[in-house]
């Protein structure tokens, strides 16, 4: 995305703020409720922000909510953009570029995902330790803008080790059992076949979804510290031999909502600067 487009969008949002956000939040399917906990919120619809795409998926609100959460200044995306909606990878990740330009240095990316690891159960929360980009595309393709990040960014530690340790400590404090594992991103929008899930398990995947990896790649390129959390909303195809539905995803995320909210708020409240 052209730097002038990032600057246009940033200027529009900046004019509506009195404080500078320090942490970005991308809230996945059924998890947007966290944005309702933000105090003194400034709410901006995506359709009002220059060059922003619009969210087309049910369970995604489609707005930025900026304000105070547990004593930290946050900017939350209530609803995200997906590659399967027909957007380019650059459009999908455009908000990350804008949040970085607004001044964030950390980002929490959340999603609803299918469980590949047979030890998982629907409703589990999984900290993302690493990812596999299986989308057949990459948001960094094309000319590189050196002011945004280097041409060949290191991806050996996309998910910040200190944040991961901090999140695990927070889970212990709250007596929450959380999993940790590798998130695989597929393009979607069809759910995977049982054979595909078997393949992904063989490759080392623990959970699968249709988001998060593009944003994580761009966050790493931009030098942001990343924490990723998946809500395991269903077991992926072939494990329980039952059909998968988006309704099931929304129902499960609603069921674990309280745990998710408590967990993320505790992480943010005690996050070291």
N, C-alpha and C positions, 0 to 999 in steps of 0.2 A: 504494500500500500504506500502510496506516495506520501512523503513527509508532510507536504502541505495539507493533505487530507487529515492526517493525525493532528496537526496543529489546529485546523478548523474545528474539529470535534472537541479537542481539549479546551480551546478558548470558549466555546459555547458552554461547556460544563463548568469551567472555572468561574465564569461570570455569575453563576448561580450559588457559588460556595463562599463561605466565610472562613473555612478551615481547609487544611490540606490533608487528603486521605493518606494513610500510611500502609494500610493493608487492603488488598483487593480480595473479593470473595466472588467465586463463580458458583452459583447454586443450581444444581441439577434437578431432574424430574422429581416433583413432589417435595423438594427440599427448600423451595423458595420462601417457605414460612419463616426461615431465619431472618429474612430481611424485615419482617414485621416487628422484630425485637429491637431494631435500631432506633435510638433516641434522637430527638430533634432532626428528623429525617428531611432531606431534600430529595424529592422524587422526580425523576426525569424520564419520560417515555422515550424508548429507543427511536420511535419515528420522528421525534423532534431533534435528535442529534444529527448534525451534518455527517453524511456518508455512512451512518449506521445502517446495517440491515435490519429487518424486522423478524421477530420470532414467530414461527407458524405452528408450534406444537402445543397441544393441550397439556396443561400441567406446568406451562412456562408463562409467567406473567408478561415479560417483555418491557422491563424498566430498570433503570439504575436507582438504587437507594443509597444515599450518602449521609453519613452521620456518625453518631457515637455508639459503639458497642463494647460494653465491659471496659470503658475507660480508654478505648483506642479509637482513632478515627478510621472508619472503614468506607469503602465503596463497594457495594454489592450489585452483582448482576442477577436480577431476579428473572431467570430464564436466559438461555444461551442460544447461540446459533450452531447449527449442525451442518456438516458437509452434505448429509443426505437431503437436506432441504433444497439443494441446488446451488448453495453458495460456494464460492471459491474458498480455498484454505486461507487466503489472505483476508477475505471478508469474515470468516469464522473467528480469526484471531485478532481482527482489528481492535476490538475493545481492550485487549491486553496491551496493545501498543499505546492506546489512549490512556489507560490507567497508569502505565509506566510514566508517560509524559506528565500526568497530573501529580506524580511524586511518590507513588507507592514503591516500597522496596521488597515487599513480601506478598505472596498470593496463595490463597487457599482455593483449591479446585475440587468441587464435589460432583458426584454423579450417582445415578442408580445403575447397577451393573448386574449381570448374570453370573452366578457362581459356577466356576469350572472345577475348582478344588472340592473334592467330595467330602472333605471335613467341614465345609461351610454349611450354614443354614440360612434360609431366607430371613432377613431381618438383621443379619450380622453387619457390623461396620468393619471395613477393611482399610487399613492404612496402606497407601500405595508406596511400595519400596522401589519400584522400577516399572518401565512399560515396554511394550512391543508395539511398534507402529505397523499395523497390518492394513492400513487404509489405501495403500498404493499411491499416496500423494504426500507432499510435505509442504508446510507453509513457507519454508525458506527457499523454495525453488524460484529461479529467476534472478535478476540482478540483485546484488546485496547492497543495502545502504549501510555504510560503515559507521554512520552516526547512531544506528540502532543496535548494532551488534556485529561481531566478526563473521567473516565468510564461512568458516568451518568451526562452528561452536562445539565444544566438548560436551558430550552427553553422558559421561560416566557417573555424574552425580546430579541428575536433574532434580531428584527429590531430596531436599536438604536434610542431611544426617542429624543436625542439631534439632531441627523441627520435628523429625521423626521420633527422636528420643524424648523430646518434650511432650509430644502427643501421647506417647506410651506412658509417661509419668502421669499425665492428666487422666488417662483411662484408669490407671491403678488407683489414683486418688478418688475417682468417682465410682470405683468398683465396677467398672464396665469391662466386659470381655471384648477386646477388639482383635480382629485378625490382621495379618499383614501379608502382602503378596504383590504379585506382578499383574498389572492391568493390561489387557490387550484391547487395542482399538481397531474395530472394523468399520467400514464405511456405512453399513446398514443400507436402507431402512429395514430390510427383512432381517428377522432373527436368524441365528445360525442354524445349520443342520446338525443333527447328532454327529455326523462324520467330521464336520468342521470343528465342533467342540472337542472331539477326541484328538484331532490334530493339534489344536491349541494347547490342550493339556500336555500332550507329548512335547510340545515346544517350550513348556515351562510357564504357561499362563495360569493364573488363579481366578481371574475374573475377566469378563468381557463386556464391552460397551461400544457406544458409537460417538464418543466425545473425548474430552479431556486431553488426549495426547497432542492434538494441534496446539492447544493453549499452553500445554507444558513445554513443548518445543520452543515456542516463541518466548515464553517466560525465561527459559534457560538462555536463549539468544540475547534477551534483554538484560540479563544479569539479575533477575529476580530470584529470591528464595522461595521455593515451592513446597507446599504441603498438599498432598492429594488424599481424599477420603472417598471411598466407594460405599454406598449402601447396597448390600447384596439383596436385591429385591425379589429374586427368583433363582432357582437352580436352572442352569442353561440346558439346552435341548439334549434329550437322550438320558439325562440322569434320573429323572422321576417319571419319564415316559408320559408326560402330559403336555398339552399345547401351551404356548406362551402368549400372554396378552399384555398390552400396555396398561389395561385396567389393574392387572395383578401388581404391576410395578408401582402404580400410584397407591394402591391399597397397602402394600407392604411398607412403603416409605411413610405413609400416614401412621402406621402402627409403631414404627421405631422413631417417630418424630421427636418425642420427648428426650430419648437417649441422644439422638443426633444433636438436638439443640443444646442440651447440657454439655455434651462433649466439646462442641465447637466453641461455645461461650467460655468454657474453662480454659481451653487452649489459648484463646485470644486474651482472656483476662490476665493470664500468667505468662504470656509470650515475652521472652526477653527481647529487648530492643536491639 
